[in-house]
Each structure stands twice: as structure tokens, then as C-alpha cells.
Amino acid sequence: MPATPTLDAASKANGPSRRFSVAPMMDWTTPHFRYLARLLSRRTLLYTEMVTTGALIHGDTERFLRHDPSEYPLALQLGGSDPAELAHCARLAEQFGFDEVNLNVGCPSDRVQNNMIGACLMGHPEKVAEGVAAMIAATDLPVTVKHRIGIDGRESWEELCEFIEKVSAAGCKTFIVHARIAILEGLSPKENRDIPPLKYDWVYRLKQEFPHLEIIINGGIKTFDECHEHLRHTDGVMLGREAYHNPWLLAGVDTEFFGEPAPIASRQEALRAMFPFIQSELDRGVYLTHISRHLMGLFHGMPGGRQFRRHISENAHKPGSGLEVIEAALAKVREPEPATMAEV
Ligand SMILES: Cc1cc2nc3c(=O)[nH]c(=O)nc-3n(C[C@H](O)[C@H](O)[C@H](O)COP(=O)(O)O)c2cc1C
């Protein structure tokens, strides 16, 4: 399908293009996964896992912000609500070279609710506005908010609009909207990603009612056809689970959404291109399994893909495991790589 006309004019004045992005995902969008993602697409905007302001300020800042320059464009996602802490962390994001700083107002876990982090903040739009204003004052980076369309007890269209009005009045121009509510009482974070129904029409309507804002849609998106449909109504699409479980999808993004050549021709080539990075990580003491678990999806749906994954699962955890495990796993992928992107 040809690239559709871009709707991301707003993003040009507001940092990196957000036409296509990979969602922030705890334990999944680690530096190792992001390195792979960047080999597959130059233009996809990548997000870190959420880091809480407390962890950044009181913990090992360098470790939490660690990334490879090849990962740019890269956004740092923060969890927190204290304006002074958010401002401090936004400054850190700029110092460490990130392209955007994003506030998490969508994560429903109990652990974060107790500290006024994540989706519970949807019930406190003034608090979010205050935090966003403090971040904007502290940095030249674009400050964006990722949120839900509501939470239990605050599910109305009017309440969603009130949230957007207050937070945009504080200076936020970009809203990444997970198109379902979060149910804070009674559903686990995982259930909260599947059970509340998706309401894409609400996100489309936000773009209609707030045309000056950049609205990115997220939730349940799996195919490029679906992305094109969403891009008719919004400024960008964000994919989470599908991008992680089937990362080869990203190899089609630059052509499909930016009219640019694909950066890499095959999965094998992508994996081999990671070898020097993997070796340097192993050399600094990272266990192979911490890296290889993020590579498992690369041969998703390919002949030999299951054997590839099995070999890694059975061997990567063994003491002293190195690149030879990946080499041997690669040998299990039987079919030569197709030269075209037709299968994506
Ligand atoms: C394992 C996992 C971890 C997640 N961690 C975060 C997070 O740290 N911050 C956040 O805003 N959303 C987080 N999410 C939610 C995703 O960013 C995204 O909003 C959600 O998965 C819906 O998109 P999808 O259907 O394309 O996966 C996480 C999702 C998953 C599956």
C-alpha cells in the first residue's frame, strides 16, 4: 500500500515524528529490544520503559537512563506526579540526549496508584496539568502525555475533554491515547490491556474537537492496514504488543509510512548486525538471556522460528553462554529470507 499523506504537521514543530511509534512497555522496551527495533526502522519513534521519578532521583540514574545513541529518536517515559520531581527528571532527559519526555497517565497497577502515578492521575487533571507545566518550564524537549480515555468512576466524554483541556492549557500539545478506560478496582494491569472495550471513535472525536493538538492512537493495533485507517483520523499510531511479539513488522515502517527505503533486507541480517552490540553487552557482564529474550519474536511465523526460540530458551541461561548460542539458533531457521517486504 502506498504511503498516505502525512497528518503529522504538528509533530514537525514539536520534536520527532510520532506518525509511527512503539509503546513504552516495562521489562520489554529495554535498551536491548530498542537496539533491535532501531535496526529494523530508522523512523519509528521508540519509548523507554516507564521510570519513576523516585527511582531516577534516588536510584542509579545512569543505569535507568542508559541507552545507545543509535536508538534515537527516543522518548523517556516518566512515572510520577510531584511537579518539582518531574521538572528535575525532565531536565535529566534533556541532559541525557532524549528527544521527548512523556508522562505516564495510563498505567493501572496498584503499586503505582499508591504513589499517584499512572492512570489514577486521570482523576486529578489539575495535578497532571501542574506536573506538565513544571516539566515544560524545565526543558526544551517536547513534553507529551500518554493516557486512557477514562478510569472507573470517570468515564464520561465530558470528563475526558476536561482532562485534555486542562492538560493542554498547561502547554501539552501531544496526547497519546490508549483507546480504552482503565478499571483501577478489580482488574490486573494485564486484564486492563484487554478487557475494557476499545473505543477508537472516542480518539477520532478528540482529534475533531481539538484539531490543534497532536493526537496519537494506541491499543490493539496489529496491521499496517489498521494503521492506515487510524491515520485517516489521527496524527499517529502507537503499537505495543504486536511490535514486540512480531518485531519484523517494523522493517516495513519506513517504506510504508515515510516513503523511505527499508533499512535492512532480512531478519538474519538484522540479528547479525546486533552481534557487536550483544558482544559488548556480554563483555560488560550482562547475561545473554537478558538480551536474547527480546529477540525471540524476530522469526515469528517463519519456518524454523519455533526451533530458533527453543534453542535460545534451552541454552541462553547456561553459565558462560555467548554469541555461539545465537549462531546455533540462527542455523535452525531453515528458509532463506525473502527479498521483498511483501509478507509484512
Ligand atoms: C508488558 C507491558 C508493559 C507495559 N508497560 C507500560 C509502561 O511502562 N508505560 C505505559 O505507558 N504503558 C505500558 N504498557 C501499555 C502499553 O504502552 C500500551 O498502551 C498497551 O499495551 C496497549 O497497546 P497495544 O495493544 O498495542 O499493546 C505496557 C504494556 C505491556 C504489554
The ligand as a MOL file (V3000), in Angstrom:
LIG
                    3D

  0  0  0     0  0            999 V3000
M  V30 BEGIN CTAB
M  V30 COUNTS 31 33 0 0 0
M  V30 BEGIN ATOM
M  V30 1 C 4.4390 -5.8150 29.2300 0
M  V30 2 C 3.8060 -4.4530 29.1060 0
M  V30 3 C 4.3230 -3.4010 29.8570 0
M  V30 4 C 3.7620 -2.1260 29.7400 0
M  V30 5 N 4.3650 -1.0810 30.4050 0
M  V30 6 C 3.9140 0.1920 30.1930 0
M  V30 7 C 4.6280 1.3220 30.6920 0
M  V30 8 O 5.6830 1.2080 31.3310 0
M  V30 9 N 4.1130 2.5550 30.4440 0
M  V30 10 C 2.9520 2.7330 29.7210 0
M  V30 11 O 2.5310 3.8690 29.4990 0
M  V30 12 N 2.2800 1.6800 29.2230 0
M  V30 13 C 2.7490 0.4400 29.4120 0
M  V30 14 N 2.1150 -0.6240 28.8080 0
M  V30 15 C 0.9420 -0.3610 27.9580 0
M  V30 16 C 1.3870 -0.1280 26.5030 0
M  V30 17 O 2.2000 1.0060 26.3950 0
M  V30 18 C 0.1630 0.0400 25.5830 0
M  V30 19 O -0.5400 1.1900 25.9710 0
M  V30 20 C -0.7760 -1.1630 25.6530 0
M  V30 21 O -0.0660 -2.3890 25.5890 0
M  V30 22 C -1.8220 -1.1070 24.5250 0
M  V30 23 O -1.2000 -1.1310 23.2570 0
M  V30 24 P -1.1010 -2.4860 22.3720 0
M  V30 25 O -2.4680 -3.0550 22.3170 0
M  V30 26 O -0.5870 -2.0330 21.0290 0
M  V30 27 O -0.1620 -3.4070 23.1030 0
M  V30 28 C 2.6520 -1.9060 28.9090 0
M  V30 29 C 2.1430 -2.9690 28.1520 0
M  V30 30 C 2.7200 -4.2280 28.2550 0
M  V30 31 C 2.1750 -5.3680 27.4060 0
M  V30 END ATOM
M  V30 BEGIN BOND
M  V30 1 1 1 2
M  V30 2 1 2 3
M  V30 3 2 2 30
M  V30 4 2 3 4
M  V30 5 1 4 5
M  V30 6 1 4 28
M  V30 7 2 5 6
M  V30 8 1 6 7
M  V30 9 1 6 13
M  V30 10 2 7 8
M  V30 11 1 7 9
M  V30 12 1 9 10
M  V30 13 2 10 11
M  V30 14 1 10 12
M  V30 15 2 12 13
M  V30 16 1 13 14
M  V30 17 1 14 15
M  V30 18 1 14 28
M  V30 19 1 15 16
M  V30 20 1 16 17
M  V30 21 1 16 18
M  V30 22 1 18 19
M  V30 23 1 18 20
M  V30 24 1 20 21
M  V30 25 1 20 22
M  V30 26 1 22 23
M  V30 27 1 23 24
M  V30 28 2 24 25
M  V30 29 1 24 26
M  V30 30 1 24 27
M  V30 31 2 28 29
M  V30 32 1 29 30
M  V30 33 1 30 31
M  V30 END BOND
M  V30 END CTAB
M  END
